[in-house]
């Protein structure tokens, strides 16, 4: 039986999702809800095999083994810590990552 991980979404990631949903809804109202449903499905899939997604290229600079799911134009940044998967941020894929994005988040 595969190991189960508990998936937690930080308040920052929740705000990111709400902001993205609002942004999508401005141009395509009907596209916003399906985007959120797919985001939710992908996050739930991390309950099993969260290490299947790659370590982000910026990880050496940040000093933490963050991973990401790329979905459309967005990246869901997370880390695996023991039996937990912590969703940290959801950002536009073209956005550069820096340490400021991870302020006020649970420490690794």
Steps between C-alpha positions, in 0.01 A plus 500: 500500500647839402599739775247779566616857550296773665468798265489844660444828318652812652296821523736654241420224251126536569527873427693422182225266379225753574695769317561277197135397493394867502753584229378218273135592565556857378552377143339155501247459777425137412870405501568602861306223677649218286848639569436483876359146470810383312728673752315319780527166320873543451556599862300200624710274278800593715360280778680218323838530328570872552864446401396424141525869408838659446699713739477860384806640320528780760530255794880521532478881527218480754664225704183289524383209284181659372311315226238621256206398292473695177143541383429732207662833581539430871738324737389347828804513728510248785734309726483155650572482870477157662139388443380846393480683170489876554365710213689827535416718201321494166657747258511583133760281331679802350552657841849476642525337840680675777517463875239777549229265368565269793491753783256422781473134399559198724874432533646197322 
